[in-house]
Amino acid sequence: MRFDILTLFPKVIEAYINESIIKRAINNKLLEINIINIRDYTLLKNGQVDDTPYGGGAGMVLMCEPVVRAIEAVKDEESLVYLLTPQGKIFSDKLANDIVKKTKHLILVCGHYEGFDERILNFVDGEISIGDYVLTGGELPAMVVVDALARFIPGVIKEDSFMNDSFKNNLLDYPMYTKPRDFRGYLVPDILLSGDHAKIEAYREEEKIRVTKEKRPDLLK
């Protein structure tokens, strides 16, 4: 799958994609991640990409011209384009899976300052938000989206790793334990040491429901 990330701060993205599972997936040619500097597409001097808002108000607004030109430089007929904004659709495990099924090319546009000129919405497929809070830019949300989608791409991680992840069937994952068996009086549940795989599987399914009821009862509604 190909990702094109449009940003004003390429080094922020570079630092993330050159580590861990994402880096390995790129090396194995399972992912392609291109970082596009929006400033390269401005027609104004000194790399200007923003201006004051019509009607007054604090802050600066990203202009249409450089953002749309950057999108058009990498977009093709199969691309999906999303702005990363607080007003967007809340990102979820389901949305990540849906996007992977719909396209092999995702363009993510990172906002900054006071946001985008509203007319840019005419050139994208939608907006994504990673939560009901405001960040200083769209780079962190872009990395969240890429990381979440990557997990659904065959070969990036083992299939049995993500099949039991949280949010599958609207349930959180079961609790996990490793050595030592006794840590300062806190013990690993005996059933996990029993060797009875059927009982362990049943126990884990029960734990998913218990944990979800305790921590995210809204998922069961």
C-alpha positions in Angstrom: 0.0 0.0 0.0 1.2 3.5 -0.8 0.9 6.5 1.5 1.6 10.1 0.5 1.8 12.4 3.5 1.5 16.1 2.7 3.0 18.2 5.5 4.9 21.3 6.4 7.2 19.4 8.7 8.7 16.4 6.8 11.3 15.6 9.5 8.6 14.8 12.0 7.3 12.0 9.7 10.7 10.8 8.7 11.7 10.2 12.3 8.7 7.9 12.9 8.8 5.8 9.7 12.5 5.0 10.1 11.9 2.8 13.2 10.4 -0.5 14.2 7.7 -2.4 12.3 6.9 0.4 9.9 10.6 0.6 8.8 10.7 -3.2 8.4 7.5 -3.1 6.3 9.0 -0.4 4.0 12.2 -2.4 3.6 10.1 -5.5 2.7 8.2 -3.4 0.1 4.9 -4.0 1.9 4.5 -0.3 2.4 5.5 2.8 0.4 5.5 6.1 2.3 6.3 9.3 0.5 6.6 12.6 2.3 5.6 15.7 0.4 6.4 19.2 1.6 3.4 21.4 0.9 5.8 24.4 0.6 7.2 23.0 -2.6 3.8 23.7 -4.2 3.3 27.3 -3.4 3.5 29.9 -6.1 4.4 32.7 -3.6 7.9 33.9 -2.6 9.6 32.6 0.6 7.6 29.4 0.6 4.4 31.1 1.9 1.5 28.6 2.3 -0.8 30.5 4.7 -2.5 33.9 5.1 -4.8 35.8 7.4 -8.5 34.7 7.6 -11.1 36.7 5.8 -13.5 38.3 8.3 -10.7 38.7 10.9 -9.6 36.5 13.7 -6.4 35.1 15.3 -4.0 32.9 13.5 -3.2 31.9 9.9 -5.1 29.7 7.5 -3.6 27.2 5.0 -4.3 28.5 1.5 -6.0 26.5 -1.3 -3.3 26.8 -4.0 -0.4 25.0 -2.4 -2.5 22.3 -0.7 -4.5 21.5 -3.8 -1.5 21.5 -6.1 0.3 19.1 -3.8 -2.7 16.8 -3.7 -3.0 16.9 -7.5 0.7 16.1 -7.9 0.3 12.7 -6.3 -3.3 11.8 -6.8 -4.6 9.2 -9.3 -7.9 7.6 -10.1 -7.6 5.1 -7.3 -6.5 7.5 -4.5 -8.4 8.4 -1.4 -7.6 11.8 0.1 -8.2 12.8 3.7 -7.6 15.9 5.7 -6.5 15.4 9.3 -8.7 17.8 11.3 -10.5 18.0 14.6 -13.8 18.2 12.7 -13.3 14.9 10.9 -14.9 11.5 11.3 -13.5 9.8 14.4 -10.8 7.3 13.5 -11.5 3.7 14.5 -10.3 0.2 13.9 -13.3 -0.3 11.6 -12.5 2.8 9.6 -8.9 1.7 9.2 -10.0 -1.7 7.9 -12.5 -0.1 5.5 -9.9 2.2 4.0 -7.4 -0.7 3.4 -10.2 -2.6 1.6 -11.1 0.5 -0.5 -7.8 1.7 -1.8 -4.1 0.9 -2.2 -3.2 4.6 -2.3 -4.0 6.9 0.6 -3.1 10.6 0.7 -3.1 12.3 4.1 -3.0 16.0 4.4 -1.6 17.4 7.6 -3.1 20.7 8.8 -1.4 23.4 10.9 -2.0 26.9 12.2 -5.7 27.7 12.4 -6.7 25.1 9.8 -7.5 24.8 6.1 -9.3 27.1 3.7 -12.8 25.5 3.6 -12.7 25.3 -0.2 -10.0 22.6 0.0 -12.8 20.2 1.0 -13.9 20.2 -2.6 -10.7 18.4 -3.5 -10.7 15.6 -0.9 -12.7 12.5 0.0 -13.2 13.4 3.7 -11.7 14.4 7.0 -10.3 12.2 9.8 -9.9 13.1 13.5 -8.1 10.9 16.0 -10.1 12.2 18.9 -12.0 15.1 20.4 -9.1 17.3 21.1 -6.9 19.8 19.2 -3.3 19.3 18.3 -0.8 21.8 16.9 -0.6 19.9 13.6 -1.7 16.9 11.6 1.6 15.0 11.7 0.8 12.9 14.8 -2.7 12.0 13.5 -1.1 11.0 10.1 1.3 8.6 11.8 -1.5 7.1 13.9 -3.5 6.5 10.7 -0.6 4.9 8.9 0.4 2.7 11.8 -3.2 1.5 12.3 -3.7 0.8 8.6 -0.4 -1.0 8.3 -1.5 -3.7 10.7 -4.2 -4.8 8.2 -1.8 -5.2 5.3 -0.8 -8.8 4.9 2.8 -9.5 6.0 3.3 -6.4 8.1 2.5 -8.4 11.3 1.4 -11.9 11.9 -2.3 -12.4 11.3 -2.9 -14.0 14.7 -1.4 -10.9 16.3 -4.1 -8.5 15.1 -7.0 -11.0 15.0 -7.1 -10.8 18.8 -6.5 -7.1 19.1 -8.8 -4.8 21.0 -12.0 -3.7 19.2 -12.5 -6.9 17.3 -16.2 -7.7 17.8 -16.5 -4.6 19.9 -14.4 -6.2 22.7 -11.2 -5.2 24.3 -8.3 -7.6 24.3 -7.8 -10.1 27.2 -5.1 -9.4 29.9 -1.6 -10.6 29.0 1.1 -12.0 31.3 4.7 -13.1 31.1 7.5 -14.1 33.4 8.0 -14.1 36.4 5.0 -16.0 37.6 5.1 -14.1 40.9 5.9 -10.4 40.8 5.8 -8.9 44.3 2.9 -11.0 45.3 0.9 -10.4 42.1 0.4 -13.8 40.5 -0.3 -15.0 37.0 -3.7 -16.7 36.9 -3.3 -20.5 37.4 -5.4 -21.4 34.3 -2.8 -19.8 32.0 -0.2 -22.3 33.4 -2.5 -25.3 33.1 -1.6 -26.3 29.5 -5.3 -26.9 28.8 -5.7 -24.8 25.6 -9.5 -25.2 25.4 -9.9 -23.9 28.9 -7.4 -21.1 28.3 -9.3 -20.0 25.2 -12.6 -20.0 27.1 -11.0 -18.0 29.9 -9.7 -15.4 27.5 -13.0 -15.0 25.9 -14.6 -14.4 29.3 -11.9 -12.0 30.2 -12.5 -9.9 27.0 -16.1 -9.4 28.1 -15.2 -8.6 31.7 -12.5 -6.1 30.7 -14.8 -4.4 28.2 -17.6 -4.1 30.8 -15.2 -2.6 33.3 -13.2 -0.3 31.0 -15.3 0.5 27.9 -18.9 -0.5 28.6 -19.9 1.9 25.7 -18.6 -0.7 23.3 -21.2 -3.2 24.4 -24.2 -0.9 23.7 
